[in-house]
Amino acid sequence: MNTVQARVWKFRLENGSEVVANVLGQGHLPVDLARLVHVNAMACDLRRALDYRTKQLEVSLLLSYLDTTGGQGPLKLDHHAFAASSRHIRGFVSECSGLGMLTAAGEALFAWQDGNDSLHSFDALPKQLLRHYNAEGVRPDLLFHLPAGLVAGEARGRHRGAQELLPKKPLAPQKDRLRELAAWSQNHSSHDYFMSWVWIGHAGVAVDIFLPEVDRWDIALTDVWVDGNLHEDPGIAEDESTQWRFPLQSRPLLRRPEISNDLREHDSALDADAEDIDLMASTFSGLTEARHMGTPQEQAEEVATGLFRSAPEPAADAVLAGIPVRGNWVPADQLGPARHEVFLGVLAERAPVPVNFRERLTRTEGRFDACLDGRLLTVVRPIATPVPTWSELAHVLLNNA
């Protein structure tokens, strides 16, 4: 299991005019590398060709930038390679990492379970939900379907040049986005939402998580972290590192630009203090029109079918739950000797619903990360560990002995 340093904030509106955010606790958020890779593999534009080889290259490139200690411990980044890369590549690495942090926060904070609880992009909502949300203007990125109700999630991030990843003062983009999300929530009958803000820098990867102050999240926040490091410390004095205050309104709320416009406006060398990356804008590229292509489940099935057709033929023993799996292992060696090897597999048909994230972590014992969602299987292992057998994968992912 890998982790990132995480700080959880709970914020509220005072007198309808001021945002007050207080640190609820700090800890180490568990991050599933296979889930991070899986999200990128599913980010396909259905209007274009679907090709297994390109997805395999993308996940190998992504993992080449990430570094871990033997498959466990803090998740780090090859910062030298990141800083030397083009803005397009930096955006790709940041977007994929940010989406991984958002889903990891959903798993840890709300017990959201991939495979059991639905997850939608706001750019590809099913017809039955479209009437509840404005199609235009500011809106979050993902919609988590939880037993207690719907929660909207926002994924943002920034490169940090400072030695300390987590800033002591709020940045203007953070303030602006919290204001926008608060306004969005008010316009949608106080809709529940949260935001993850990823920091990438010399010291590694960290994340700020912002939760509105509502009663539904007061019960489980002290025991949601696998390592148990999340805690409240009433002895900490309230200063700018533990409490942020800023006015609700500072400037008119505008619709955020498309990523292509953002890139044209900021086509310059890496600015460690000014580079703000919209993590989700291109991760779901092409899905703005996807609502005309069917439900997200139908879209996922179409993606899987296209990838399956272009994937290599399966080996004789490549079978999971009796279902043939196409794909192969590739090293993440785009920037030098590989630290990880990744398997991107596509099943011939949908598999049973996998066990939850925490159960998978327990069963793998840090030997590898595995994620199964519908027909797509991703497995990431440290290069020094043995390749898991198909029986091991069935045990980890499913309720197979």
Residue pairs with C-beta under 8 A, 6 or more apart in sequence:
1 30
1 31
1 32
1 72
1 226
1 361
1 366
1 369
2 30
2 31
2 32
2 33
2 68
2 71
2 72
2 73
2 74
2 75
2 369
3 28
3 29
3 30
3 31
3 73
3 74
3 75
3 227
4 28
4 29
4 31
4 74
4 75
4 101
4 104
4 204
4 205
4 206
4 207
5 26
5 28
5 29
5 74
5 165
5 166
5 204
5 205
5 206
5 207
6 26
6 27
6 28
6 29
6 105
6 206
6 207
6 208
6 209
7 23
7 25
7 26
7 166
7 206
7 207
7 208
7 209
8 23
8 24
8 25
8 26
8 27
8 109
8 209
8 211
8 221
8 230
9 21
9 22
9 23
9 24
9 208
9 209
9 210
9 211
9 244
10 21
10 22
10 24
10 211
10 212
10 213
10 217
11 19
11 20
11 21
11 22
11 178
11 210
11 211
11 212
11 213
11 244
12 19
12 20
12 212
12 213
13 19
13 20
13 182
13 248
14 20
16 248
17 247
17 248
17 249
18 245
18 246
18 247
18 248
19 175
19 178
19 179
19 182
19 244
19 245
19 246
19 247
19 248
20 243
20 244
20 245
21 170
21 178
21 210
21 243
21 244
21 245
22 238
22 242
22 243
23 236
23 241
23 242
23 243
24 211
24 221
24 232
25 221
25 222
25 230
25 231
25 232
25 233
26 229
26 230
26 231
27 225
27 227
27 228
27 229
27 230
27 231
28 74
28 225
28 227
28 229
29 101
29 104
29 105
29 108
29 207
29 209
29 225
30 104
30 107
30 108
30 225
30 226
30 227
30 357
30 361
31 75
31 100
31 101
31 104
32 100
32 104
32 357
32 360
32 361
32 369
32 371
33 63
33 66
33 68
33 75
33 100
33 340
33 369
33 380
34 368
34 369
34 370
34 371
34 378
34 379
34 380
35 100
35 103
35 104
35 114
35 357
35 369
35 371
35 378
36 62
36 96
36 97
36 99
36 100
37 59
37 62
37 63
37 96
37 342
37 344
37 371
37 378
37 380
38 371
38 373
38 376
38 378
39 96
39 99
39 100
39 103
39 283
40 55
40 58
40 59
40 62
40 96
40 99
40 283
41 55
41 58
41 59
41 307
41 344
41 376
41 378
42 300
42 303
42 373
42 376
43 283
43 284
43 285
44 50
44 55
44 286
44 303
44 306
44 307
45 285
45 286
45 287
46 286
46 287
46 290
46 293
46 299
46 302
46 303
47 286
47 289
48 286
49 306
50 303
50 306
50 307
50 309
50 310
51 306
51 307
51 310
52 307
52 308
52 310
52 311
52 312
52 326
52 327
52 344
52 346
53 310
55 307
55 344
56 327
56 330
56 344
58 92
59 332
59 342
59 344
59 378
60 330
60 331
60 332
60 333
60 334
60 342
61 89
61 92
61 332
61 334
62 92
62 93
62 96
62 332
63 332
63 339
63 340
63 342
63 380
64 78
64 81
64 332
64 333
64 334
64 335
64 336
64 338
65 77
65 78
65 81
65 82
65 93
65 335
66 75
66 76
66 77
66 78
66 97
66 332
66 339
66 340
67 75
67 76
67 77
67 78
67 339
68 74
68 75
68 76
68 339
68 340
68 382
70 366
70 382
70 384
71 340
71 366
71 367
71 368
71 369
71 381
71 382
71 385
72 366
74 204
74 205
75 204
75 205
76 204
76 205
77 93
77 200
77 201
77 204
77 205
78 335
79 200
79 201
79 202
81 335
82 90
82 93
82 200
83 270
85 93
87 263
87 266
87 267
87 268
87 270
88 263
90 159
90 270
90 275
90 277
91 259
91 263
91 277
91 282
92 282
93 200
94 157
94 159
94 198
94 200
94 277
94 279
95 277
95 279
95 280
95 281
95 282
95 283
96 283
97 157
97 198
97 200
97 205
97 279
98 155
98 156
98 157
98 196
98 198
98 277
98 279
98 280
99 155
99 279
99 280
99 283
101 155
101 157
101 196
101 198
101 205
101 207
102 141
102 142
102 153
102 154
102 155
102 196
102 279
103 112
103 114
103 119
103 142
105 153
105 194
105 196
105 207
105 209
106 112
106 119
106 144
106 151
106 153
107 113
107 114
107 357
108 224
108 225
108 226
109 194
109 209
109 211
109 217
109 220
109 221
109 224
110 144
110 146
110 148
110 151
110 217
111 146
111 220
111 224
112 119
112 144
112 146
113 356
113 357
114 354
114 357
114 371
114 373
115 353
115 354
115 356
115 372
115 373
116 353
116 356
117 144
117 145
117 146
117 147
118 145
118 296
119 142
119 143
119 144
119 145
120 126
120 129
120 142
120 143
120 145
120 296
121 141
121 142
121 143
121 280
121 284
121 287
121 296
122 133
122 139
122 140
122 141
122 142
122 143
122 152
123 284
123 287
123 288
123 290
123 291
124 284
124 287
124 290
124 291
124 296
124 299
125 133
125 143
125 291
126 291
126 295
126 296
127 291
127 295
129 143
130 291
132 188
133 139
133 188
134 187
134 188
136 255
137 255
138 180
138 181
138 183
138 184
138 253
138 254
138 255
138 256
139 184
140 152
140 153
140 154
140 181
140 184
140 193
140 195
141 153
141 154
141 155
141 279
141 280
141 284
142 152
142 153
142 154
142 155
142 280
143 150
143 151
143 152
143 153
144 150
144 151
144 152
144 153
148 216
149 192
149 216
150 191
150 192
151 192
151 193
151 194
152 181
152 184
152 185
152 191
152 192
152 193
152 194
153 193
153 194
153 195
153 196
154 177
154 181
154 193
154 194
154 195
154 196
154 280
155 195
155 196
155 198
155 279
155 280
156 173
156 174
156 177
156 195
156 196
156 197
156 198
156 276
156 277
156 278
156 279
157 197
157 198
157 199
157 200
157 277
157 279
158 171
158 173
158 197
158 198
158 199
158 200
158 275
158 276
158 277
159 199
159 200
159 201
159 270
159 272
159 275
159 277
160 167
160 199
160 200
160 201
160 202
160 203
160 272
161 201
161 202
161 272
161 273
162 201
162 272
163 202
163 203
164 203
165 199
165 201
165 203
165 204
165 205
165 206
166 199
166 206
166 208
167 199
168 240
168 241
169 240
169 244
170 244
170 246
173 276
174 197
174 208
175 246
175 250
176 250
176 251
177 195
178 195
178 210
179 248
179 249
179 250
179 253
180 253
181 193
181 195
182 212
182 248
183 253
184 191
184 193
185 191
185 192
185 193
185 212
192 212
192 214
192 216
193 212
194 209
194 210
194 211
194 212
195 209
195 210
196 207
196 208
196 209
196 210
197 207
197 208
197 209
197 210
198 205
198 206
198 207
198 279
199 205
199 206
199 207
199 208
201 272
211 217
221 230
222 230
222 231
222 232
223 230
224 230
226 358
226 361
236 242
256 278
256 281
257 265
258 281
259 278
259 281
259 282
259 285
262 278
262 281
266 275
287 299
290 296
290 299
293 299
293 302
294 302
297 374
300 373
300 374
300 375
300 376
301 374
301 375
303 376
304 346
304 347
304 374
304 375
304 376
307 346
307 376
308 326
308 346
308 347
308 348
308 375
311 326
311 327
311 345
311 346
312 326
312 327
312 328
313 326
314 324
314 325
314 326
314 327
317 390
318 324
318 325
318 326
318 327
318 345
318 390
319 325
319 390
320 345
320 347
320 351
320 372
320 377
320 390
320 393
320 394
320 397
320 398
321 351
321 352
321 394
321 398
321 400
323 347
323 348
323 349
323 351
324 347
324 348
325 345
325 346
325 347
325 348
325 377
326 345
326 346
326 348
327 343
327 344
327 345
327 346
327 377
328 343
329 341
329 342
329 343
329 387
330 341
330 342
330 343
330 344
331 338
331 340
331 341
331 383
332 338
332 339
332 340
332 341
332 342
338 383
339 382
339 383
340 380
340 381
340 382
340 383
341 380
341 381
341 383
341 387
342 378
342 379
342 380
343 377
343 378
343 379
343 380
344 376
344 377
344 378
345 376
345 377
345 378
345 379
346 375
346 376
346 377
347 375
347 376
347 377
348 375
349 375
350 374
350 375
351 372
351 374
351 375
351 377
351 397
351 398
352 398
352 399
354 360
354 371
354 372
354 373
354 397
354 398
355 363
355 396
355 397
355 398
355 399
360 369
360 370
360 396
360 397
363 395
363 396
364 370
364 396
367 381
367 385
367 386
367 388
368 379
368 380
368 381
368 382
368 385
368 388
369 379
369 380
369 381
370 377
370 378
370 379
370 380
370 388
370 393
370 396
370 397
371 377
371 378
371 379
372 397
372 398
377 393
377 397
379 388
379 393
381 387
381 388
388 396
391 400
394 400
395 401
